[in-house]
Amino acid sequence: MNLKEIRISKNLTVPQLSRLSGVPVRTIEDIQARGDCKVSTAIKLADALGVTLDELCRKNKN
C-alpha cells in the first residue's frame, strides 16, 4: 500500500489526513505500518488523498 508515500507527496501530516478522511490517527499509523486495511477505510483515504483505490493499494515496486 502506498499510503505513506502518497500522503507525503501531498504534504499532508497524519493528523491532517485524519481530519480530511475521518479515519482516526491511530488507524492511519497502523495502516502505514502494516500495509493493509478494510476496503471501506481505503476508500475514505483514497477519496481524501484524491487518488484512485488502485493507486492507493498498488504494491510498491521495491
A tleap script that builds the chain and sets N, CA, C and O, in Angstrom:
source leaprc.protein.ff14SB
mol = sequence {
  NMET ASN LEU LYS GLU ILE ARG ILE SER LYS
  ASN LEU THR VAL PRO GLN LEU SER ARG LEU
  SER GLY VAL PRO VAL ARG THR ILE GLU ASP
  ILE GLN ALA ARG GLY ASP CYS LYS VAL SER
  THR ALA ILE LYS LEU ALA ASP ALA LEU GLY
  VAL THR LEU ASP GLU LEU CYS ARG LYS ASN
  LYS CASN
}
set mol.1.N position { 0.843 -1.185 0.000 }
set mol.1.CA position { 0.000 0.000 0.000 }
set mol.1.C position { 0.883 1.241 0.000 }
set mol.1.O position { 1.898 1.293 0.694 }
set mol.2.N position { 0.496 2.219 -0.769 }
set mol.2.CA position { 1.296 3.438 -0.943 }
set mol.2.C position { 0.827 4.609 -0.070 }
set mol.2.O position { 1.105 5.764 -0.393 }
set mol.3.N position { 0.138 4.335 1.002 }
set mol.3.CA position { -0.456 5.407 1.802 }
set mol.3.C position { 0.572 6.444 2.245 }
set mol.3.O position { 0.377 7.639 2.022 }
set mol.4.N position { 1.643 6.010 2.859 }
set mol.4.CA position { 2.619 6.964 3.386 }
set mol.4.C position { 3.247 7.789 2.267 }
set mol.4.O position { 3.392 9.005 2.393 }
set mol.5.N position { 3.620 7.125 1.171 }
set mol.5.CA position { 4.254 7.825 0.062 }
set mol.5.C position { 3.321 8.876 -0.543 }
set mol.5.O position { 3.731 10.004 -0.813 }
set mol.6.N position { 2.074 8.492 -0.749 }
set mol.6.CA position { 1.103 9.435 -1.330 }
set mol.6.C position { 0.835 10.578 -0.355 }
set mol.6.O position { 0.780 11.740 -0.757 }
set mol.7.N position { 0.667 10.248 0.925 }
set mol.7.CA position { 0.417 11.284 1.937 }
set mol.7.C position { 1.553 12.298 1.958 }
set mol.7.O position { 1.310 13.505 1.981 }
set mol.8.N position { 2.785 11.818 1.949 }
set mol.8.CA position { 3.939 12.703 1.988 }
set mol.8.C position { 4.028 13.532 0.704 }
set mol.8.O position { 4.357 14.718 0.750 }
set mol.9.N position { 3.738 12.911 -0.435 }
set mol.9.CA position { 3.818 13.640 -1.708 }
set mol.9.C position { 2.797 14.770 -1.775 }
set mol.9.O position { 2.972 15.729 -2.526 }
set mol.10.N position { 1.728 14.654 -0.987 }
set mol.10.CA position { 0.699 15.695 -0.952 }
set mol.10.C position { 0.909 16.650 0.225 }
set mol.10.O position { 0.047 17.474 0.531 }
set mol.11.N position { 2.071 16.526 0.879 }
set mol.11.CA position { 2.439 17.382 2.015 }
set mol.11.C position { 1.401 17.368 3.127 }
set mol.11.O position { 1.063 18.407 3.694 }
set mol.12.N position { 0.904 16.176 3.426 }
set mol.12.CA position { -0.083 16.034 4.498 }
set mol.12.C position { 0.536 15.290 5.672 }
set mol.12.O position { 1.265 14.315 5.490 }
set mol.13.N position { 0.239 15.761 6.879 }
set mol.13.CA position { 0.633 15.034 8.079 }
set mol.13.C position { -0.450 13.986 8.356 }
set mol.13.O position { -1.534 14.030 7.773 }
set mol.14.N position { -0.145 13.060 9.237 }
set mol.14.CA position { -1.148 12.055 9.615 }
set mol.14.C position { -2.379 12.729 10.230 }
set mol.14.O position { -3.498 12.378 9.856 }
set mol.15.N position { -2.219 13.688 11.164 }
set mol.15.CA position { -3.416 14.354 11.705 }
set mol.15.C position { -4.240 15.087 10.630 }
set mol.15.O position { -5.469 15.096 10.690 }
set mol.16.N position { -3.567 15.694 9.657 }
set mol.16.CA position { -4.300 16.366 8.579 }
set mol.16.C position { -5.101 15.362 7.754 }
set mol.16.O position { -6.263 15.609 7.433 }
set mol.17.N position { -4.488 14.238 7.414 }
set mol.17.CA position { -5.189 13.207 6.657 }
set mol.17.C position { -6.340 12.641 7.474 }
set mol.17.O position { -7.395 12.322 6.927 }
set mol.18.N position { -6.145 12.517 8.751 }
set mol.18.CA position { -7.210 12.037 9.632 }
set mol.18.C position { -8.419 12.968 9.570 }
set mol.18.O position { -9.556 12.509 9.457 }
set mol.19.N position { -8.171 14.266 9.644 }
set mol.19.CA position { -9.273 15.237 9.580 }
set mol.19.C position { -9.979 15.194 8.225 }
set mol.19.O position { -11.206 15.272 8.158 }
set mol.20.N position { -9.202 15.071 7.148 }
set mol.20.CA position { -9.784 15.043 5.802 }
set mol.20.C position { -10.592 13.779 5.533 }
set mol.20.O position { -11.616 13.819 4.851 }
set mol.21.N position { -10.127 12.662 6.072 }
set mol.21.CA position { -10.727 11.367 5.745 }
set mol.21.C position { -11.740 10.871 6.777 }
set mol.21.O position { -12.600 10.048 6.462 }
set mol.22.N position { -11.636 11.371 8.004 }
set mol.22.CA position { -12.479 10.848 9.075 }
set mol.22.C position { -11.955 9.544 9.658 }
set mol.22.O position { -12.637 8.893 10.450 }
set mol.23.N position { -10.737 9.162 9.265 }
set mol.23.CA position { -10.103 7.944 9.773 }
set mol.23.C position { -9.216 8.340 10.954 }
set mol.23.O position { -8.410 9.262 10.825 }
set mol.24.N position { -9.342 7.667 12.097 }
set mol.24.CA position { -8.522 8.043 13.260 }
set mol.24.C position { -7.021 7.985 12.996 }
set mol.24.O position { -6.543 7.164 12.213 }
set mol.25.N position { -6.289 8.874 13.667 }
set mol.25.CA position { -4.827 8.949 13.526 }
set mol.25.C position { -4.206 7.574 13.773 }
set mol.25.O position { -3.372 7.122 12.988 }
set mol.26.N position { -4.601 6.919 14.838 }
set mol.26.CA position { -4.009 5.614 15.193 }
set mol.26.C position { -4.230 4.587 14.079 }
set mol.26.O position { -3.350 3.778 13.785 }
set mol.27.N position { -5.405 4.630 13.469 }
set mol.27.CA position { -5.704 3.699 12.374 }
set mol.27.C position { -4.787 3.961 11.183 }
set mol.27.O position { -4.270 3.023 10.576 }
set mol.28.N position { -4.583 5.238 10.848 }
set mol.28.CA position { -3.694 5.585 9.735 }
set mol.28.C position { -2.269 5.120 10.046 }
set mol.28.O position { -1.594 4.568 9.178 }
set mol.29.N position { -1.819 5.337 11.262 }
set mol.29.CA position { -0.472 4.891 11.652 }
set mol.29.C position { -0.352 3.370 11.540 }
set mol.29.O position { 0.663 2.858 11.068 }
set mol.30.N position { -1.383 2.658 11.971 }
set mol.30.CA position { -1.371 1.193 11.882 }
set mol.30.C position { -1.345 0.732 10.427 }
set mol.30.O position { -0.622 -0.205 10.085 }
set mol.31.N position { -2.124 1.379 9.576 }
set mol.31.CA position { -2.159 1.021 8.151 }
set mol.31.C position { -0.784 1.241 7.522 }
set mol.31.O position { -0.307 0.408 6.752 }
set mol.32.N position { -0.155 2.360 7.851 }
set mol.32.CA position { 1.177 2.653 7.301 }
set mol.32.C position { 2.191 1.609 7.753 }
set mol.32.O position { 3.098 1.261 6.997 }
set mol.33.N position { 2.045 1.106 8.980 }
set mol.33.CA position { 2.979 0.103 9.497 }
set mol.33.C position { 2.696 -1.286 8.925 }
set mol.33.O position { 3.622 -2.016 8.572 }
set mol.34.N position { 1.409 -1.649 8.834 }
set mol.34.CA position { 1.009 -2.985 8.382 }
set mol.34.C position { 0.916 -3.107 6.871 }
set mol.34.O position { 1.273 -4.134 6.293 }
set mol.35.N position { 0.428 -2.039 6.235 }
set mol.35.CA position { 0.275 -2.066 4.791 }
set mol.35.C position { -1.041 -2.612 4.293 }
set mol.35.O position { -1.184 -2.887 3.102 }
set mol.36.N position { -2.020 -2.776 5.189 }
set mol.36.CA position { -3.334 -3.221 4.740 }
set mol.36.C position { -4.421 -2.641 5.633 }
set mol.36.O position { -4.160 -2.181 6.745 }
set mol.37.N position { -5.660 -2.675 5.113 }
set mol.37.CA position { -6.793 -2.172 5.879 }
set mol.37.C position { -8.091 -2.648 5.232 }
set mol.37.O position { -8.081 -3.294 4.184 }
set mol.38.N position { -9.202 -2.317 5.877 }
set mol.38.CA position { -10.512 -2.629 5.313 }
set mol.38.C position { -10.722 -1.812 4.044 }
set mol.38.O position { -10.206 -0.702 3.915 }
set mol.39.N position { -11.475 -2.363 3.125 }
set mol.39.CA position { -11.775 -1.660 1.875 }
set mol.39.C position { -12.483 -0.341 2.169 }
set mol.39.O position { -12.182 0.673 1.539 }
set mol.40.N position { -13.413 -0.341 3.111 }
set mol.40.CA position { -14.155 0.886 3.427 }
set mol.40.C position { -13.221 1.995 3.920 }
set mol.40.O position { -13.431 3.168 3.611 }
set mol.41.N position { -12.205 1.628 4.674 }
set mol.41.CA position { -11.221 2.600 5.153 }
set mol.41.C position { -10.353 3.082 3.999 }
set mol.41.O position { -10.057 4.272 3.894 }
set mol.42.N position { -9.950 2.166 3.142 }
set mol.42.CA position { -9.127 2.529 1.986 }
set mol.42.C position { -9.866 3.506 1.082 }
set mol.42.O position { -9.256 4.430 0.543 }
set mol.43.N position { -11.161 3.317 0.909 }
set mol.43.CA position { -11.957 4.228 0.080 }
set mol.43.C position { -11.948 5.631 0.678 }
set mol.43.O position { -11.779 6.610 -0.050 }
set mol.44.N position { -12.128 5.740 1.987 }
set mol.44.CA position { -12.102 7.056 2.653 }
set mol.44.C position { -10.752 7.733 2.456 }
set mol.44.O position { -10.685 8.930 2.177 }
set mol.45.N position { -9.686 6.967 2.601 }
set mol.45.CA position { -8.342 7.533 2.463 }
set mol.45.C position { -8.063 7.943 1.023 }
set mol.45.O position { -7.508 9.014 0.777 }
set mol.46.N position { -8.445 7.095 0.072 }
set mol.46.CA position { -8.234 7.424 -1.342 }
set mol.46.C position { -8.992 8.689 -1.717 }
set mol.46.O position { -8.455 9.556 -2.407 }
set mol.47.N position { -10.235 8.799 -1.267 }
set mol.47.CA position { -11.033 9.997 -1.545 }
set mol.47.C position { -10.371 11.236 -0.960 }
set mol.47.O position { -10.277 12.266 -1.628 }
set mol.48.N position { -9.912 11.141 0.286 }
set mol.48.CA position { -9.279 12.281 0.947 }
set mol.48.C position { -7.981 12.681 0.257 }
set mol.48.O position { -7.626 13.860 0.232 }
set mol.49.N position { -7.277 11.711 -0.299 }
set mol.49.CA position { -6.000 11.976 -0.969 }
set mol.49.C position { -6.171 12.346 -2.436 }
set mol.49.O position { -5.223 12.798 -3.079 }
set mol.50.N position { -7.363 12.159 -2.963 }
set mol.50.CA position { -7.613 12.480 -4.363 }
set mol.50.C position { -6.964 11.500 -5.323 }
set mol.50.O position { -6.539 11.878 -6.415 }
set mol.51.N position { -6.888 10.236 -4.912 }
set mol.51.CA position { -6.331 9.191 -5.766 }
set mol.51.C position { -7.343 8.063 -5.894 }
set mol.51.O position { -8.309 7.993 -5.134 }
set mol.52.N position { -7.114 7.180 -6.861 }
set mol.52.CA position { -7.991 6.024 -7.004 }
set mol.52.C position { -7.618 4.969 -5.972 }
set mol.52.O position { -6.517 4.976 -5.420 }
set mol.53.N position { -8.545 4.078 -5.728 }
set mol.53.CA position { -8.283 2.967 -4.822 }
set mol.53.C position { -7.122 2.120 -5.351 }
set mol.53.O position { -6.298 1.627 -4.581 }
set mol.54.N position { -7.070 1.959 -6.665 }
set mol.54.CA position { -5.987 1.199 -7.289 }
set mol.54.C position { -4.627 1.851 -7.016 }
set mol.54.O position { -3.662 1.161 -6.688 }
set mol.55.N position { -4.554 3.167 -7.149 }
set mol.55.CA position { -3.288 3.876 -6.892 }
set mol.55.C position { -2.877 3.722 -5.434 }
set mol.55.O position { -1.700 3.514 -5.138 }
set mol.56.N position { -3.836 3.823 -4.528 }
set mol.56.CA position { -3.538 3.714 -3.106 }
set mol.56.C position { -3.068 2.310 -2.742 }
set mol.56.O position { -2.143 2.147 -1.946 }
set mol.57.N position { -3.694 1.316 -3.316 }
set mol.57.CA position { -3.434 -0.077 -2.913 }
set mol.57.C position { -2.355 -0.768 -3.723 }
set mol.57.O position { -1.973 -1.895 -3.408 }
set mol.58.N position { -1.860 -0.115 -4.757 }
set mol.58.CA position { -0.821 -0.724 -5.597 }
set mol.58.C position { 0.406 -1.056 -4.757 }
set mol.58.O position { 0.826 -0.266 -3.911 }
set mol.59.N position { 0.962 -2.207 -4.994 }
set mol.59.CA position { 2.170 -2.629 -4.277 }
set mol.59.C position { 3.354 -1.782 -4.720 }
set mol.59.O position { 3.472 -1.421 -5.891 }
set mol.60.N position { 4.225 -1.471 -3.770 }
set mol.60.CA position { 5.452 -0.749 -4.092 }
set mol.60.C position { 6.349 -1.636 -4.927 }
set mol.60.O position { 6.368 -2.854 -4.747 }
set mol.61.N position { 7.088 -1.037 -5.833 }
set mol.61.CA position { 7.992 -1.799 -6.700 }
set mol.61.C position { 9.414 -1.741 -6.170 }
set mol.61.O position { 10.319 -1.270 -6.858 }
set mol.62.N position { 9.612 -2.221 -4.947 }
set mol.62.CA position { 10.948 -2.208 -4.327 }
set mol.62.C position { 11.630 -3.527 -4.522 }
set mol.62.O position { 12.761 -3.710 -4.072 }
savepdb mol mol.pdb
quit
